[in-house]
Amino acid sequence: MPGKYRFSFGPWNIHEGADPFGPPVRESFAFDEKLKVYKQLGFQGVQFHDDDVVPSIDRYSHTDVLKKAREVKRRLDELELVAEFVAPRLWEDARTTDGAYTSNDSRDRDYAIERSVRAVEIAREVGCDRIVLWLAREGSYLREAKDPARALSQIVEAINRMLAADRGIRILIEPKPNEPMDQAFLPTMGHAIAAAYLTDDPTRVGALMESAHAILAGLDPSDEMAFALGHRKLWGVHLNDQNGLKYDQDKAFGSVDLRRAFDQVRVLERHNYGQAGEWVGLDVKAMRTQRRDVSFAHLKHSKETFELLVEKVRTFDEPAAQRSIAERNYEELDQLILRHLLGLRER
């Protein structure tokens, strides 16, 4: 029987309308106001950065950090929400200007690992077993400034430290080819999966695929998903859309290329994604022009598009598709897909 999906997003997806080239245009919502929106929109899972759970995290003692994390867990329970993952936000501190795990300053690397281990502890307190690593500043502006082979070893060392901090934790590497660094380490799914096998416990290291990040690498998101699925390491997705090789746009899922979105849903369906507890995560941002009172629509619409495409996948004439494939009649296959997406009856 077809499975059901659970949906998540992060509080940063209810944002203030800033983009890389301009300031905020909407007033902020308080954190608790954002949490109250989840169930209204049909979402159960909350994606967290460590400083979403504990704002200004570096100001607090270890004891206070864990206490504040437990307070957030109580609030999640009251609202019948679940924490999907915690991600250490390692790209906004002055000590990580030159990278976190791959900084050329050993003191910066020590800080990054210490904060990452603290994120593991926060995850335990809010009731989740997943840490997402978006390696935002793990790269360089000049290739000559860092040794990429050494950088890989440094990233693996940091992951090993997190694995050792909690035997129940799993690490999801979220690759991205660029931005904010010009040249990133582990830029694609293949790099992320290869790095997983170098760690002390590869069974606890997998990947999270974001649609826009794959597109920015000139790759197809469904192929990146399939690669990770083939290794049984696709443990999370961030669905969105992207208009070409530009800055990370985080457009609503399916809003640019509906067929590309269909292919992503199809690969998830065909490989039973979600049946082992994986979430369908969204990482989408409202258009800059949206008024504050309607700045949740992008989340509602992305979820709706996914669910409509699930129905499209489940009603697609797979036997006809397989006949076209067997005959190598790919023109017919192409039109079969297009007609189905357009809602036309089979010929």
The 8 nearest C-alpha neighbors of each residue, nearest first, counted from 0:
[[1, 2, 3, 271, 313, 268, 274, 269],
 [2, 0, 3, 268, 313, 271, 309, 274],
 [3, 1, 0, 4, 274, 271, 273, 268],
 [2, 4, 1, 5, 273, 274, 0, 272],
 [3, 5, 273, 6, 2, 279, 278, 274],
 [6, 4, 278, 279, 43, 3, 7, 42],
 [5, 7, 279, 42, 280, 278, 44, 43],
 [8, 6, 44, 280, 45, 42, 43, 281],
 [9, 7, 281, 46, 280, 45, 282, 44],
 [8, 10, 46, 11, 12, 45, 47, 7],
 [9, 11, 12, 13, 33, 8, 46, 30],
 [12, 10, 13, 9, 14, 8, 284, 282],
 [13, 11, 10, 284, 14, 9, 283, 282],
 [14, 12, 11, 10, 295, 294, 284, 15],
 [13, 15, 12, 11, 16, 27, 284, 285],
 [14, 16, 25, 23, 27, 17, 24, 26],
 [17, 15, 287, 23, 24, 14, 25, 18],
 [18, 16, 23, 22, 21, 15, 24, 19],
 [17, 19, 20, 21, 16, 22, 23, 287],
 [20, 18, 21, 17, 246, 22, 247, 248],
 [19, 21, 18, 22, 17, 23, 246, 16],
 [20, 22, 18, 17, 19, 23, 24, 16],
 [21, 23, 17, 24, 18, 20, 16, 19],
 [24, 22, 17, 16, 15, 25, 21, 18],
 [23, 25, 16, 15, 17, 22, 26, 287],
 [26, 24, 15, 291, 23, 16, 27, 290],
 [25, 27, 15, 28, 24, 291, 23, 14],
 [28, 26, 15, 29, 25, 14, 13, 291],
 [27, 29, 32, 30, 33, 26, 13, 14],
 [28, 30, 32, 31, 27, 33, 34, 26],
 [29, 31, 33, 32, 28, 34, 10, 51],
 [30, 32, 34, 33, 29, 35, 28, 74],
 [33, 31, 29, 35, 30, 34, 28, 36],
 [32, 34, 30, 31, 36, 35, 10, 28],
 [35, 33, 31, 36, 32, 37, 30, 10],
 [34, 36, 32, 33, 37, 31, 38, 78],
 [35, 37, 39, 33, 34, 38, 40, 32],
 [38, 36, 42, 40, 39, 35, 34, 41],
 [37, 39, 41, 42, 40, 36, 43, 35],
 [40, 38, 36, 37, 41, 35, 42, 299],
 [41, 39, 38, 37, 42, 299, 36, 298],
 [40, 42, 38, 39, 37, 43, 6, 299],
 [43, 41, 37, 6, 38, 7, 40, 44],
 [44, 42, 80, 81, 6, 7, 38, 37],
 [45, 43, 7, 81, 83, 82, 80, 42],
 [46, 44, 82, 7, 83, 8, 9, 81],
 [45, 47, 9, 83, 84, 8, 82, 7],
 [48, 46, 85, 51, 84, 9, 86, 49],
 [47, 49, 86, 51, 85, 50, 87, 88],
 [48, 50, 87, 52, 51, 118, 86, 85],
 [51, 49, 54, 53, 52, 48, 56, 55],
 [52, 50, 48, 49, 53, 54, 47, 10],
 [51, 53, 50, 49, 68, 54, 71, 47],
 [52, 54, 50, 56, 51, 49, 67, 55],
 [55, 53, 50, 56, 51, 52, 49, 57],
 [56, 54, 57, 58, 50, 53, 59, 51],
 [55, 57, 54, 53, 58, 50, 59, 64],
 [58, 56, 59, 55, 60, 114, 54, 50],
 [59, 57, 56, 55, 60, 54, 64, 63],
 [60, 58, 57, 56, 63, 64, 61, 55],
 [59, 61, 63, 62, 64, 58, 57, 56],
 [60, 62, 64, 63, 65, 59, 117, 66],
 [63, 61, 60, 65, 64, 66, 59, 67],
 [62, 64, 66, 60, 65, 61, 59, 67],
 [65, 63, 61, 67, 66, 62, 59, 60],
 [64, 66, 68, 62, 67, 63, 121, 69],
 [67, 65, 63, 69, 68, 64, 62, 70],
 [68, 66, 70, 64, 69, 65, 63, 53],
 [69, 67, 65, 71, 70, 66, 124, 121],
 [68, 70, 72, 66, 71, 67, 124, 125],
 [69, 71, 67, 73, 68, 72, 74, 66],
 [70, 72, 74, 68, 69, 73, 75, 67],
 [73, 71, 125, 69, 75, 74, 70, 76],
 [72, 74, 76, 70, 71, 75, 77, 69],
 [75, 73, 71, 77, 76, 72, 78, 70],
 [76, 74, 80, 72, 78, 77, 73, 79],
 [75, 77, 79, 73, 74, 78, 80, 72],
 [78, 76, 74, 75, 79, 73, 80, 72],
 [77, 79, 75, 76, 80, 74, 35, 34],
 [80, 78, 76, 77, 75, 81, 43, 38],
 [79, 81, 75, 43, 78, 44, 76, 82],
 [82, 80, 44, 45, 43, 83, 75, 79],
 [81, 83, 45, 44, 84, 127, 46, 125],
 [84, 82, 46, 44, 45, 127, 81, 129],
 [85, 83, 129, 46, 130, 82, 47, 127],
 [84, 86, 47, 130, 48, 122, 49, 131],
 [85, 87, 48, 131, 130, 49, 132, 88],
 [88, 86, 49, 115, 48, 118, 89, 85],
 [89, 87, 90, 48, 86, 49, 91, 50],
 [90, 88, 87, 91, 99, 95, 92, 111],
 [89, 91, 88, 92, 95, 136, 135, 96],
 [92, 90, 89, 93, 88, 95, 96, 94],
 [91, 93, 94, 95, 90, 89, 96, 88],
 [94, 92, 95, 96, 91, 90, 97, 107],
 [95, 93, 92, 107, 96, 99, 97, 110],
 [94, 96, 98, 99, 97, 93, 92, 90],
 [95, 97, 98, 93, 94, 92, 90, 136],
 [98, 96, 102, 95, 136, 99, 103, 139],
 [97, 99, 102, 136, 95, 137, 101, 96],
 [98, 100, 95, 102, 111, 101, 108, 107],
 [99, 101, 108, 154, 102, 153, 111, 98],
 [102, 100, 98, 150, 99, 137, 153, 103],
 [101, 103, 98, 97, 104, 99, 100, 108],
 [102, 104, 105, 101, 97, 145, 98, 107],
 [103, 105, 102, 107, 106, 108, 97, 101],
 [106, 104, 108, 107, 109, 103, 102, 110],
 [107, 105, 109, 108, 104, 110, 94, 102],
 [106, 108, 110, 105, 109, 104, 94, 111],
 [107, 109, 100, 105, 111, 106, 110, 99],
 [108, 110, 106, 112, 107, 111, 113, 105],
 [111, 109, 107, 113, 108, 112, 114, 106],
 [112, 110, 108, 114, 99, 109, 113, 100],
 [113, 111, 115, 109, 114, 110, 157, 116],
 [112, 114, 110, 116, 115, 111, 109, 117],
 [113, 115, 117, 111, 112, 116, 110, 118],
 [116, 114, 118, 112, 117, 113, 87, 111],
 [117, 115, 119, 113, 118, 161, 114, 112],
 [116, 118, 114, 120, 115, 119, 121, 113],
 [119, 117, 121, 115, 116, 120, 49, 87],
 [118, 120, 116, 122, 117, 121, 123, 115],
 [121, 119, 117, 123, 118, 122, 124, 116],
 [122, 120, 118, 124, 123, 119, 68, 117],
 [123, 121, 119, 125, 127, 120, 124, 85],
 [122, 124, 120, 126, 121, 125, 127, 119],
 [123, 125, 121, 122, 126, 69, 68, 120],
 [126, 124, 72, 122, 123, 127, 68, 69],
 [125, 127, 123, 124, 122, 82, 128, 72],
 [128, 126, 122, 82, 129, 123, 84, 125],
 [127, 129, 168, 169, 122, 167, 123, 130],
 [130, 128, 84, 169, 168, 127, 170, 131],
 [129, 131, 170, 85, 86, 84, 171, 169],
 [132, 130, 171, 86, 172, 170, 85, 133],
 [133, 131, 172, 134, 173, 86, 171, 130],
 [132, 134, 173, 135, 131, 172, 174, 86],
 [135, 133, 137, 132, 136, 174, 173, 175],
 [134, 136, 133, 137, 90, 179, 180, 178],
 [137, 135, 98, 138, 180, 134, 90, 179],
 [138, 136, 98, 134, 135, 184, 101, 183],
 [137, 139, 183, 184, 182, 136, 180, 98],
 [138, 140, 141, 182, 180, 142, 181, 183],
 [139, 141, 181, 182, 180, 142, 138, 144],
 [142, 140, 139, 143, 144, 182, 145, 181],
 [143, 141, 144, 139, 145, 140, 182, 146],
 [142, 144, 141, 145, 146, 139, 140, 147],
 [143, 145, 141, 142, 139, 146, 140, 103],
 [146, 144, 143, 147, 142, 139, 150, 103],
 [145, 147, 149, 148, 150, 144, 143, 142],
 [148, 146, 150, 149, 145, 151, 184, 142],
 [147, 149, 151, 150, 146, 152, 153, 145],
 [148, 150, 152, 146, 151, 147, 153, 145],
 [151, 149, 147, 153, 101, 152, 148, 146],
 [152, 150, 154, 148, 149, 153, 147, 155],
 [153, 151, 155, 149, 150, 154, 156, 148],
 [152, 154, 150, 156, 151, 155, 100, 101],
 [155, 153, 157, 151, 156, 152, 100, 150],
 [154, 156, 158, 152, 157, 153, 198, 159],
 [155, 157, 153, 159, 154, 158, 152, 160],
 [158, 156, 160, 154, 159, 155, 112, 153],
 [159, 157, 155, 161, 160, 156, 162, 154],
 [160, 158, 162, 156, 161, 157, 199, 163],
 [159, 161, 157, 163, 158, 162, 164, 156],
 [162, 160, 164, 158, 163, 159, 116, 157],
 [161, 163, 159, 164, 160, 165, 158, 166],
 [162, 164, 160, 161, 165, 159, 166, 158],
 [163, 165, 161, 162, 160, 116, 166, 119],
 [166, 164, 167, 168, 163, 162, 161, 119],
 [167, 165, 168, 162, 163, 164, 169, 203],
 [166, 168, 165, 128, 169, 162, 203, 129],
 [169, 167, 128, 165, 166, 129, 162, 170],
 [168, 170, 203, 129, 204, 128, 130, 171],
 [169, 171, 204, 130, 129, 131, 205, 203],
 [172, 170, 206, 131, 205, 207, 204, 130],
 [171, 173, 206, 132, 207, 131, 191, 174],
 [172, 174, 207, 133, 132, 206, 208, 171],
 [175, 173, 186, 187, 185, 188, 172, 191],
 [174, 176, 186, 212, 177, 187, 173, 213],
 [177, 175, 186, 183, 216, 187, 215, 212],
 [176, 178, 181, 183, 180, 182, 175, 179],
 [179, 177, 180, 181, 135, 176, 246, 247],
 [178, 180, 177, 135, 136, 181, 183, 182],
 [181, 179, 178, 182, 177, 136, 138, 139],
 [180, 182, 140, 177, 178, 139, 183, 179],
 [183, 181, 138, 139, 180, 177, 140, 184],
 [184, 182, 138, 177, 176, 186, 180, 137],
 [183, 185, 138, 186, 137, 182, 147, 151],
 [186, 184, 190, 191, 187, 174, 183, 175],
 [187, 185, 176, 175, 174, 184, 183, 190],
 [188, 186, 174, 190, 189, 185, 175, 191],
 [187, 189, 191, 190, 223, 192, 174, 227],
 [188, 190, 192, 187, 191, 193, 226, 227],
 [189, 191, 185, 193, 187, 188, 192, 194],
 [192, 190, 188, 194, 189, 193, 185, 172],
 [193, 191, 195, 189, 194, 190, 188, 205],
 [192, 194, 190, 195, 196, 191, 189, 197],
 [195, 193, 191, 197, 192, 196, 190, 155],
 [196, 194, 192, 204, 201, 193, 197, 198],
 [195, 197, 201, 194, 193, 198, 192, 200],
 [198, 196, 194, 195, 199, 155, 193, 201],
 [199, 197, 200, 196, 195, 201, 155, 159],
 [198, 200, 159, 201, 197, 162, 196, 155],
 [199, 201, 202, 198, 203, 204, 162, 196],
 [202, 200, 196, 204, 203, 195, 198, 199],
 [201, 203, 200, 204, 205, 195, 196, 169],
 [204, 202, 169, 201, 200, 170, 205, 168],
 [205, 203, 170, 201, 195, 202, 169, 171],
 [206, 204, 232, 171, 170, 172, 195, 233],
 [207, 205, 171, 172, 233, 232, 173, 234],
 [206, 208, 235, 173, 236, 171, 172, 234],
 [209, 207, 236, 237, 173, 210, 206, 235],
 [210, 208, 237, 212, 211, 236, 238, 213],
 [209, 211, 220, 238, 213, 212, 239, 240],
 [210, 212, 214, 241, 213, 240, 209, 215],
 [213, 211, 175, 215, 209, 214, 210, 216],
 [214, 212, 218, 216, 220, 210, 215, 211],
 [213, 215, 217, 211, 218, 216, 212, 219],
 [216, 214, 244, 212, 217, 213, 211, 176],
 [215, 217, 213, 214, 218, 176, 212, 187],
 [216, 218, 214, 215, 213, 219, 244, 243],
 [219, 217, 213, 214, 216, 220, 215, 223],
 [218, 220, 222, 221, 214, 213, 223, 217],
 [221, 219, 223, 210, 213, 222, 224, 218],
 [220, 222, 263, 224, 223, 219, 262, 225],
 [223, 221, 225, 224, 219, 220, 226, 218],
 [224, 222, 220, 226, 221, 225, 188, 227],
 [225, 223, 221, 227, 222, 226, 228, 220],
 [224, 226, 228, 222, 223, 227, 229, 221],
 [225, 227, 229, 223, 228, 224, 222, 230],
 [228, 226, 233, 232, 230, 229, 224, 225],
 [229, 227, 231, 225, 233, 230, 226, 232],
 [228, 230, 226, 227, 231, 225, 232, 233],
 [229, 231, 227, 228, 232, 226, 233, 192],
 [232, 230, 228, 229, 233, 227, 205, 234],
 [231, 233, 205, 227, 230, 234, 228, 206],
 [234, 232, 227, 228, 206, 235, 231, 207],
 [235, 233, 232, 277, 206, 207, 205, 171],
 [234, 236, 207, 233, 277, 278, 208, 206],
 [237, 235, 208, 207, 280, 209, 279, 238],
 [238, 236, 209, 280, 281, 282, 208, 210],
 [237, 239, 281, 210, 209, 252, 236, 282],
 [238, 240, 252, 251, 249, 250, 283, 210],
 [241, 239, 250, 252, 211, 249, 251, 253],
 [240, 242, 211, 248, 243, 250, 249, 255],
 [243, 241, 255, 244, 240, 245, 248, 250],
 [242, 244, 245, 241, 214, 215, 217, 246],
 [245, 243, 215, 242, 246, 214, 217, 216],
 [244, 246, 243, 247, 215, 242, 248, 241],
 [245, 247, 248, 244, 178, 19, 215, 241],
 [246, 248, 249, 245, 211, 241, 212, 215],
 [247, 249, 250, 241, 246, 211, 240, 242],
 [250, 248, 283, 239, 284, 240, 247, 282],
 [249, 251, 240, 239, 248, 283, 241, 284],
 [252, 250, 239, 301, 283, 254, 297, 240],
 [251, 253, 239, 301, 240, 254, 238, 250],
 [254, 252, 257, 260, 256, 255, 240, 251],
 [253, 255, 251, 252, 256, 240, 257, 250],
 [256, 254, 253, 240, 242, 257, 241, 250],
 [257, 255, 259, 253, 258, 254, 260, 240],
 [256, 258, 253, 260, 259, 261, 255, 254],
 [257, 259, 261, 260, 256, 262, 340, 253],
 [258, 260, 262, 256, 261, 257, 263, 253],
 [259, 261, 257, 253, 263, 258, 262, 256],
 [262, 260, 258, 264, 259, 263, 308, 265],
 [261, 263, 265, 259, 260, 264, 221, 266],
 [264, 262, 221, 260, 265, 266, 261, 267],
 [263, 265, 267, 261, 262, 266, 268, 309],
 [266, 264, 262, 268, 263, 267, 312, 269],
 [265, 267, 269, 263, 268, 264, 262, 270],
 [268, 266, 272, 264, 270, 265, 269, 271],
 [269, 267, 265, 271, 266, 270, 264, 272],
 [270, 268, 266, 267, 271, 265, 272, 264],
 [269, 271, 267, 268, 272, 266, 228, 225],
 [272, 270, 268, 269, 274, 267, 273, 2],
 [271, 273, 267, 270, 274, 268, 277, 275],
 [272, 274, 277, 276, 275, 278, 4, 271],
 [273, 275, 276, 272, 271, 2, 277, 3],
 [276, 274, 273, 277, 272, 271, 234, 278],
 [277, 275, 273, 274, 278, 272, 5, 234],
 [278, 276, 273, 234, 275, 235, 272, 279],
 [279, 277, 5, 280, 6, 235, 273, 276],
 [280, 278, 6, 236, 5, 7, 281, 4],
 [279, 281, 7, 237, 236, 8, 6, 278],
 [280, 282, 237, 238, 8, 283, 7, 239],
 [281, 283, 237, 239, 238, 8, 249, 12],
 [284, 282, 249, 251, 250, 239, 12, 281],
 [283, 285, 12, 249, 250, 286, 297, 282],
 [286, 284, 297, 294, 287, 289, 283, 16],
 [285, 287, 288, 289, 284, 16, 250, 297],
 [286, 288, 16, 289, 285, 17, 24, 18],
 [287, 289, 286, 290, 16, 285, 24, 294],
 [290, 288, 286, 287, 294, 291, 293, 285],
 [291, 289, 292, 293, 294, 288, 25, 287],
 [290, 292, 294, 293, 25, 289, 26, 15],
 [291, 293, 290, 294, 295, 289, 296, 25],
 [294, 292, 291, 295, 290, 296, 289, 297],
 [293, 295, 291, 296, 289, 292, 285, 290],
 [296, 294, 293, 297, 298, 13, 299, 285],
 [297, 295, 299, 298, 294, 300, 293, 285],
 [296, 298, 300, 285, 299, 295, 251, 301],
 [299, 297, 301, 296, 300, 295, 302, 283],
 [298, 300, 296, 302, 297, 301, 40, 303],
 [299, 301, 303, 297, 298, 302, 296, 304],
 [302, 300, 252, 304, 298, 251, 303, 299],
 [303, 301, 305, 299, 300, 304, 306, 298],
 [302, 304, 300, 306, 301, 305, 307, 299],
 [305, 303, 307, 301, 306, 302, 300, 308],
 [304, 306, 308, 302, 303, 307, 309, 301],
 [305, 307, 309, 303, 308, 304, 302, 310],
 [308, 306, 304, 310, 309, 305, 303, 311],
 [307, 309, 311, 305, 310, 306, 261, 312],
 [310, 308, 306, 312, 311, 307, 313, 305],
 [309, 311, 313, 307, 308, 312, 314, 306],
 [312, 310, 308, 314, 309, 313, 315, 307],
 [311, 313, 309, 315, 310, 314, 265, 308],
 [312, 314, 310, 311, 315, 309, 1, 268],
 [315, 313, 311, 312, 310, 316, 317, 309],
 [314, 316, 312, 313, 317, 311, 339, 336],
 [317, 315, 319, 318, 320, 314, 335, 313],
 [316, 318, 320, 319, 315, 321, 314, 322],
 [319, 317, 321, 320, 316, 322, 323, 315],
 [320, 318, 322, 317, 321, 316, 323, 332],
 [321, 319, 317, 323, 318, 322, 332, 324],
 [320, 322, 324, 318, 323, 319, 325, 317],
 [323, 321, 325, 319, 324, 320, 318, 326],
 [322, 324, 328, 326, 320, 321, 325, 332],
 [323, 325, 327, 321, 326, 322, 328, 320],
 [324, 326, 322, 327, 323, 321, 328, 320],
 [325, 327, 323, 328, 324, 322, 329, 321],
 [328, 326, 324, 325, 329, 323, 322, 330],
 [329, 327, 323, 326, 330, 331, 324, 332],
 [328, 330, 332, 331, 327, 333, 323, 324],
 [331, 329, 333, 332, 328, 334, 323, 335],
 [330, 332, 334, 329, 333, 328, 335, 323],
 [333, 331, 329, 335, 330, 334, 323, 320],
 [334, 332, 330, 331, 336, 335, 329, 337],
 [333, 335, 337, 331, 336, 332, 338, 330],
 [334, 336, 332, 338, 333, 337, 331, 339],
 [337, 335, 339, 334, 333, 338, 340, 332],
 [336, 338, 334, 340, 339, 335, 341, 333],
 [339, 337, 341, 343, 335, 340, 336, 334],
 [338, 340, 342, 336, 341, 337, 343, 335],
 [339, 341, 337, 342, 338, 336, 311, 258],
 [342, 340, 338, 339, 343, 337, 336, 344],
 [341, 343, 339, 340, 338, 344, 337, 311],
 [344, 342, 338, 341, 339, 345, 340, 346],
 [345, 343, 346, 342, 338, 339, 341, 335],
 [346, 344, 343, 338, 339, 335, 316, 342],
 [345, 344, 343, 335, 338, 334, 339, 319]]
